[in-house]
Amino acid sequence: PSDYENWNDDPDTPLFRKEDDLPKDAKFQLLISARRCNAELILPMLFYSCASERLDTIFESLHQLDAEDFKKIISGRELMQATWVPLFGTKILRPQGNCAFVECFDARTRMFAHWVNYCDYERGMFPLRACSGGLRGMGEEEEYKEICKDCVRKSCDSLQDFQIDFWHALPLIFDLDDWSILEERFES
């Protein structure tokens, strides 16, 4: 997608169907083709898709990529994992937010600690996958049950805010022009 409304329908929609028999480097080939065709409006999502691949897949595709694009993929990947995934945990779980219920506060704090550790060790979580799981994808079912309704509502509001913020930042994460400039070029 090249606009927030289409992306927001399902933020973790894969580029290709699982049943498609595609080469391992299909996303990278698509990125290279988009570059050749000056399809700048879809580049942010293509860079995201490439950056969220396993590192071995990225390095196996290195020989096909322009050095600058490879750098954007790796730098964007690092920025997402070091900044945006932890920020997601902070925005959704709001460990700094007070609550009238001690159990709720304790559950959100435990879930946040687990989230931060999971992100550090697993390194496979990226913002769009995190968004698709929302609050329920951040901890154990027992912990989720301890979160009060008011905090669940606040988390849902925070999720939408996070999605909008991430969408607007996506081109900048990969050192591309912002959406308005990309759209302006597309329309001209």
Secondary structure by P-SEA (a helix, b strand, c coil): ccccccccccccccccccccccccaaaaaaaaaaaaaccccaaaaaaaaaaaccaaaaaaacccccaaaaaaaaaaaaaaaacaaaaaaaaacccccccccaaaaaaaaaaaaaaaaaaaccccccaaaaaaacccccccaaaaaaccaaaaaaaaaaaaaaaaaaaaacccccccccaaaaaaaaac
